[in-house]
Structure formats: structure tokens, C-alpha cells
Amino acid sequence: MSEAIFQRIQNEIDTHPVMLFMKGDKLFPQCGFSARVVQILEHVGVPFHTENVLASAEIRQGIKDFSQWPTVPQLYVKGEFVGGCDIVTDMYQSGELETLLSEKGILAASAQ
């Protein structure tokens, strides 16, 4: 992965408290797994930013190299890699996602 791609990815993660690298964007997800994570984040009610990995082959491969995780979507919260669709879904169903978002100061306790 080139240093420029690494820096671009790091900048997106640093700039946005909740960052989702996905196929498509939050308005038009282009795979079911990406759509599922968008649906969860919208249901939880947190603001989040997306990066469409389909728009750039370098970003698509770069995010996999960056995280050492082979698939997208990939969710980051306050700079921390959370996981992909299965992990986010499990965390949502168990209540861990809301707990994480609260602990990171993203989700107000009153919103739970």
C-alpha cells in the first residue's frame, strides 16, 4: 500500500468519529453487508461518515491492508477498528455497540 493511500485512510479515520468504509455510500449501499451496517448505525442514531471503496481500487485494497481485515465494510469508532458486518451486527444485538459508542462519547446516555 502506498504511503499516500495509508495517509488518506488515516486522515478519514482521524477526522470522523464514526467512519465506515463500505461498498457504496449511506444513501446508496451497493452490497447487503454494507447496507446492514448502515441500517444499524442509523437505527442507533449516531452521525457517521462513509467512504465508497468501489470508487477507488487503491482505497478498496488499501483499507484491507491498513486494517489487516480481508473484507468490507469496515467500521472505525474514534480511531479504533471495530470490525465488519458480522461483528457490528453481533455487537448491536448484544448491546455492546451502544455501550462502545457511549463510552467513546458519541452516543449520549439519554439516547439509549
C-alpha positions, 0 to 999 in steps of 0.5 A, spaced: 500 500 500 502 506 498 504 511 503 499 516 500 493 511 500 495 509 508 495 517 509 488 518 506 485 512 510 488 515 516 486 522 515 478 519 514 479 515 520 482 521 524 477 526 522 470 522 523 468 519 529 464 514 526 467 512 519 465 506 515 468 504 509 463 500 505 461 498 498 457 504 496 455 510 500 449 511 506 444 513 501 446 508 496 449 501 499 451 497 493 452 490 497 447 487 503 453 487 508 454 494 507 447 496 507 446 492 514 451 496 517 448 502 515 441 500 517 444 499 524 448 505 525 442 509 523 437 505 527 442 507 533 442 514 531 449 516 531 452 521 525 457 517 521 461 518 515 462 513 509 467 512 504 465 508 497 471 503 496 468 501 489 470 508 487 477 507 488 481 500 487 487 503 491 482 505 497 478 498 496 485 494 497 488 499 501 483 499 507 484 491 507 491 492 508 491 498 513 486 494 517 489 487 516 481 485 515 480 481 508 473 484 507 468 490 507 465 494 510 469 496 515 467 500 521 472 505 525 469 508 532 474 514 534 480 511 531 479 504 533 477 498 528 471 495 530 470 490 525 465 488 519 458 486 518 458 480 522 461 483 528 457 490 528 451 486 527 453 481 533 455 487 537 448 491 536 444 485 538 448 484 544 448 491 546 455 492 546 455 497 540 451 502 544 455 501 550 462 502 545 459 508 542 457 511 549 463 510 552 467 513 546 462 519 547 458 519 541 452 516 543 449 520 549 446 516 555 439 519 554 439 516 547 439 509 549 
